[in-house]
């Protein structure tokens, strides 16, 4: 398989690249390095430094490499920032994304995996989200992702495109060999706690403890980044086998929710001492509960995750944080 990955020098993109390389695929990465990091790029992957909206460069690349599939991960992902600067998010995550898809289709690259988000559902009272549930994005980040999903769906009907959107829930953890991990994201809960534990943060603040949950803190479904990377490879085979146009969507999580307090307690067990945190205000745009129903993914692909273990996720995140320099 010959794959093109946008945002390939990022946290998830680099892990996806490692997964495809493990399966002896040819891997080309596009990244403008605004948020990506050259140090995360696997040795066997080719990195092209350009923006996803650079028609000339991408056209040249597609004609030269004749890719089987494009995996679009490049995006801004910080919920808090999206609330403060929605235009930035719609421009990058939607306008540039649809331009990228159009450039690909124009050059006969018509198979896509799109990295979307479980945040498109908004808030859940208690039940786990099904792919068919009503979409109710509560911040510009998730709204920009849903708009792009809808565009890709319409494209699949008009242009003989085969596409799958993957709705990521909270991605965490690191490659077991520590070849890649999360370098920076102030909105990422596990990253922030790891930074505090190793002394890169002066304090850790819990964003609100008055939610309607058992301990008052928000609840999330955390998926290990290596399992998520494997899902991409798994669904890409379905895309290659399918000759007719189609569009589908899958939740990517484990179907179990953990609160902020539960994550803190598990970290305390790992490091064997108490974490002194502070309680702050709620963060605008945060969902109360967001947990996936992954029945569809499990059924369609007989998917069995390898790293569905909170301790493993947290330990690998902490090991990576200790490895990277200040």
RAWOSUL-V506649 format. One line per field, one symbol per residue. psi: psi as a letter, one per 30 degrees, with the letter a starting at -180 (. if undefined). burial: I if it has 9 or more other C-alpha atoms within 8 Angstrom, else O. Layout:
psi=???
burial=???
This chain:
psi=kjkkjkgfgaeeeeeeeeeeeeghlkkkkkkfgeflkeffkkefkkkjjllfgjeeeeeeeeeefilekkjjfklkgjeeeeefieeeeeeefdeeeeeeeeeeefggjgkkkkjakffffbkkeelkklfflkkikgleeeeeeeeeeeeeeeefeeghkkkkkjjkbjklalkfghflajekjffjeeeeeeeeeggfkflkkkikgglilegfllkljkkkeeeeeeeeeefeeeeefkflklklkkkjafgkkkleeeeeeeeeeefhlkkjllkalkkkfklekjkkjgeeeeefghkjkfhijeeeeeeeeeeeefekl.
burial=OIIIIIIIIIIIIIIIIIIIIOOOIIIIIIIIIOOIIOOIIIOOIOIOOIOIOOIOOIIOOIOOOOIIIIIIIIOOOIIIOIIOOIOOIIIIIIIIIIIIIOIIIOIOIIIIIIIIIIIIIIIIOOOIIIOOOOOOIIIIIIIIIIIIIOIIIOIIIOOIIIIIIIIIIIIIIIIOOIOIIIOOOOOOOIIIIIIIIIOOIOOIOIIIIOIOIOOIIIIIIIIIIIIIIIIIIIIIOOIIOOOOIIIOIIIIIIIIIIIIOOIIOIIIOOOOOOOOOOIOOOOOIIIIIIIIIIOIIIOOOOOOOOIIOOOIIIIIIIIIIOOOOO
